[in-house]
Amino acid sequence: MTTAAQFLAACRDELGYTEQPAGSNMTKYAQIAGHPNGFPWCCTYPVAVAGQTGLPLPDGVGESAYTWTQLGAWRRAGQASPHPQVGAWAYFEIGAGHVGVVESFDETTVTTIDGNTIPDGQTGDQANGGAVARKTRNRALVAGYGIPAYTTASTPPEDDMPSVCFVPWDDSSIPGRE
């Protein structure tokens, strides 16, 4: 079983990776995840890292490269929350949707490691930017968090923020949400 610390270490190992050629959405992650290559790959990146680290994912998360389908799968599995925790998958309402893995958070921001984004301080499309990078964004941009079933040993501290996991909520009134 995989711990959050192991998964985050594997995510950090990928910081700086870029798609080749630039602007192509062609990555090594597509083959690992079993997703088509040449498409926006923010969802494909954490699925590939999960596969490499042995992190189990709920049905529908690993099979999809679409953010809202993945978030719906976390919810159906009872592994979603409106609250962050270290190692959670944060689904952002930017562009057509985006996902990153929570590295840390505070009352107003969440810092994630994202695939297919741009590094903080650079201009460009943060939802289809072509690199694995660390991002800090306002928590108000998060539609929900997927909470993997990590092994608890060696789980990194969750900052000083209280964490609530698996809290059901209903946002079915938002069009396009599953």
VEXMITOR-351206 format. One line per 5 residues: number of its first residue (from 1); for each residue x, y, z of C-alpha. Coordinates in steps of 0.5 Angstrom, whole numbers, plus 500, padded with zeros to 3 digits. Layout:
N
NUM) X,Y,Z  ...
END
This chain:
178
1) 500,500,500  502,507,499  503,513,504  502,520,502  509,521,503
6) 511,516,498  506,519,493  508,526,494  515,524,494  514,521,487
11) 510,527,485  516,532,487  521,527,483  517,530,476  517,537,478
16) 520,541,472  518,535,467  515,538,460  511,535,454  515,534,448
21) 515,538,443  512,544,447  505,545,446  503,538,443  501,535,450
26) 505,529,448  508,526,455  511,519,458  505,519,463  499,517,457
31) 502,510,456  503,509,464  496,511,465  493,508,459  490,515,457
36) 491,517,449  497,521,448  496,528,445  491,531,450  491,535,456
41) 494,531,461  493,534,468  489,528,470  494,523,466  500,525,471
46) 497,524,478  494,517,475  501,515,472  504,517,479  499,513,482
51) 500,507,478  508,507,479  507,508,486  502,502,487  497,507,490
56) 490,504,489  484,509,486  477,508,486  473,506,479  473,511,474
61) 479,515,477  484,512,473  480,510,467  479,518,466  483,524,463
66) 477,528,465  477,532,471  469,532,473  469,525,471  474,523,476
71) 471,528,481  465,524,480  468,518,481  471,520,488  465,522,490
76) 461,515,488  467,512,492  465,516,498  472,519,498  471,526,496
81) 471,532,501  470,539,501  476,540,505  484,539,503  489,534,506
86) 496,533,504  496,528,498  489,529,496  487,531,489  485,538,488
91) 480,539,483  480,547,480  475,551,477  480,554,472  479,553,464
96) 475,547,463  478,544,469  484,542,472  487,537,478  493,538,482
101) 496,534,488  496,538,495  502,539,498  500,544,503  495,549,505
106) 493,554,509  486,558,511  486,561,504  491,558,499  493,551,497
111) 499,549,494  499,543,489  504,539,484  500,539,478  501,536,471
116) 500,540,465  501,547,468  506,553,468  510,555,474  508,560,479
121) 511,567,476  510,565,469  505,567,464  501,562,460  495,557,461
126) 495,554,468  490,549,466  494,547,459  501,549,460  506,543,459
131) 510,542,465  510,539,472  510,545,477  508,547,484  502,552,484
136) 499,556,490  492,558,488  486,561,492  482,555,495  476,558,493
141) 478,555,486  477,548,488  471,545,487  472,539,491  478,534,493
146) 479,526,492  482,523,498  486,517,496  486,511,501  493,512,503
151) 497,507,508  497,512,515  504,510,516  509,516,515  503,520,513
156) 506,527,513  503,532,518  497,536,515  499,543,517  495,546,523
161) 489,546,519  483,541,521  482,536,516  475,533,515  475,527,510
166) 469,523,507  464,529,508  458,528,503  456,534,500  451,536,494
171) 453,540,489  448,537,484  445,543,482  452,545,478  451,544,471
176) 456,538,469  457,535,475  456,528,476
END
